Amino acid sequence: MKSDSLEGRTALVTGASRGIGAAIALALDRAGARVVLVARSRAGLDATAAELRNSPLVLEADLADPDVPARLVSEVRQRLGEIDVLVNNAAVAMRLSTAELNAALVDELYAVNVRAPLLLISALVPSMVERGRGVIISISSVSAVVGTPQRSAYAATKGAIDAATRSLAIELGPHGIRVNSVAPGVVDTDMWARNKAIPGVIEEIEALTPLRRWSQPDDIADVVVFLASDAARFVTGETICVDGGMARTANLYGGAV
Ligand SMILES: NC(=O)c1ccc[n+]([C@@H]2O[C@H](COP(=O)([O-])OP(=O)(O)OC[C@H]3O[C@@H](n4cnc5c(N)ncnc54)[C@H](OP(=O)(O)O)[C@@H]3O)[C@@H](O)[C@H]2O)c1
């Protein structure tokens, strides 16, 4: 079997009803995995599932509910068996000035972006430890790596994910479990639809990106497949930027001079 094959593996992807999560589910399926698709929207999940070949399992769930992660893991275990790969992709994004911040919004961001991934990991780890293997991948953001405007609360949730990734890599590495995150830059999904409509934004993002284009969801998905596979067998504790070079460069003049 090729080292990048996921044949025989089961992967759970949160936020698989659209955008990056749907692309990740498709790419994992193409690599041979059986994929469990999780999100709130049944219609979106069904649309993703219709593209997959390896008998996907669709589970409608609201990850803002703290009881959901353990319930999901137990349901998958009963219906399909153990989960080999967890992809924490679902998240809420908000552009908020400090004046707009309030407890409810901060709690909403943390519930989905931080608490749910940690509780999913906590529910999954015992069986991964027992089997001596497992892969955990979380989708972080350029906002965790460099400062981005009006995103203090969102960026804090993504920074938390990267910090947890490094801590978990130490705790779980001795058990054969790898833990990494992937930090996209600006990806052409619903998350950016509103901002994209602002005149000049498309060109501004291109100018800030050394590779001079917006990222597409499959740019992120291909790196997730790599991390999920044995091709990445000695990679753990990493945050991999998949952003066309945006976070690691200081393109202060937008490429104009
Ligand atoms: N797009 C970007 O430019 C960008 C950049 C950096 C990082 N990211 C990160 O990449 C990931 C995916 O982003 P995206 O652009 O694909 O976002 P998106 O198009 O807004 O999709 C978000 C996904 O998360 C799910 N979700 C949200 N709240 C949920 C909840 N309470 N329970 C269950 N599922 C929930 C949504 O499904 P339902 O609505 O059906 O529940 C949807 O499938 C996120 O972690 C995001 O922070 C995106």
The ligand as a MOL file (V3000), in Angstrom:
LIG
                    3D

  0  0  0     0  0            999 V3000
M  V30 BEGIN CTAB
M  V30 COUNTS 48 52 0 0 0
M  V30 BEGIN ATOM
M  V30 1 N -12.3270 30.5110 4.6340 0
M  V30 2 C -11.1940 31.0340 5.0690 0
M  V30 3 O -10.6660 32.0040 4.5010 0
M  V30 4 C -10.4900 30.4380 6.2660 0
M  V30 5 C -9.2370 30.9590 6.5970 0
M  V30 6 C -8.5630 30.4330 7.6850 0
M  V30 7 C -9.1130 29.4090 8.4240 0
M  V30 8 N -10.3420 28.9230 8.0860 0 CHG=1
M  V30 9 C -10.8750 27.8250 8.8960 0
M  V30 10 O -11.2250 26.7500 8.0460 0
M  V30 11 C -12.3250 26.0290 8.6070 0
M  V30 12 C -13.4490 25.9010 7.5980 0
M  V30 13 O -13.7980 27.1800 7.1330 0
M  V30 14 P -14.7720 27.4300 5.8860 0
M  V30 15 O -14.2810 28.6450 5.2020 0
M  V30 16 O -14.9840 26.1780 5.1260 0 CHG=-1
M  V30 17 O -16.1010 27.8190 6.7050 0
M  V30 18 P -17.6460 27.7920 6.2960 0
M  V30 19 O -17.8100 27.7550 4.8160 0
M  V30 20 O -18.2910 28.8710 7.0680 0
M  V30 21 O -18.0910 26.3760 6.8950 0
M  V30 22 C -18.0600 26.1550 8.2780 0
M  V30 23 C -18.4550 24.7280 8.5550 0
M  V30 24 O -18.5260 24.5420 9.9690 0
M  V30 25 C -19.8100 24.0240 10.3020 0
M  V30 26 N -20.2620 24.5040 11.5930 0
M  V30 27 C -20.3060 25.7890 12.0310 0
M  V30 28 N -20.8580 25.8520 13.2450 0
M  V30 29 C -21.1720 24.5690 13.5980 0
M  V30 30 C -21.7960 23.9750 14.7270 0
M  V30 31 N -22.2190 24.7090 15.7680 0
M  V30 32 N -21.9490 22.6340 14.7440 0
M  V30 33 C -21.5520 21.8710 13.6990 0
M  V30 34 N -20.9680 22.3780 12.6060 0
M  V30 35 C -20.7840 23.7100 12.5460 0
M  V30 36 C -20.7250 24.4970 9.1710 0
M  V30 37 O -21.8090 23.6160 9.0110 0
M  V30 38 P -23.3510 23.9300 9.3700 0
M  V30 39 O -23.5730 25.3980 9.1970 0
M  V30 40 O -24.0890 23.0610 8.4140 0
M  V30 41 O -23.4790 23.4760 10.7900 0
M  V30 42 C -19.7890 24.3850 7.9590 0
M  V30 43 O -19.7880 23.0590 7.4700 0
M  V30 44 C -12.7050 26.7890 9.8770 0
M  V30 45 O -12.0390 26.1980 10.9770 0
M  V30 46 C -12.1540 28.1760 9.6320 0
M  V30 47 O -11.9170 28.8700 10.8260 0
M  V30 48 C -11.0420 29.4110 7.0080 0
M  V30 END ATOM
M  V30 BEGIN BOND
M  V30 1 1 1 2
M  V30 2 2 2 3
M  V30 3 1 2 4
M  V30 4 1 4 5
M  V30 5 2 4 48
M  V30 6 2 5 6
M  V30 7 1 6 7
M  V30 8 2 7 8
M  V30 9 1 8 9
M  V30 10 1 8 48
M  V30 11 1 9 10
M  V30 12 1 9 46
M  V30 13 1 10 11
M  V30 14 1 11 12
M  V30 15 1 11 44
M  V30 16 1 12 13
M  V30 17 1 13 14
M  V30 18 2 14 15
M  V30 19 1 14 16
M  V30 20 1 14 17
M  V30 21 1 17 18
M  V30 22 2 18 19
M  V30 23 1 18 20
M  V30 24 1 18 21
M  V30 25 1 21 22
M  V30 26 1 22 23
M  V30 27 1 23 24
M  V30 28 1 23 42
M  V30 29 1 24 25
M  V30 30 1 25 26
M  V30 31 1 25 36
M  V30 32 1 26 27
M  V30 33 1 26 35
M  V30 34 2 27 28
M  V30 35 1 28 29
M  V30 36 1 29 30
M  V30 37 2 29 35
M  V30 38 1 30 31
M  V30 39 2 30 32
M  V30 40 1 32 33
M  V30 41 2 33 34
M  V30 42 1 34 35
M  V30 43 1 36 37
M  V30 44 1 36 42
M  V30 45 1 37 38
M  V30 46 2 38 39
M  V30 47 1 38 40
M  V30 48 1 38 41
M  V30 49 1 42 43
M  V30 50 1 44 45
M  V30 51 1 44 46
M  V30 52 1 46 47
M  V30 END BOND
M  V30 END CTAB
M  END
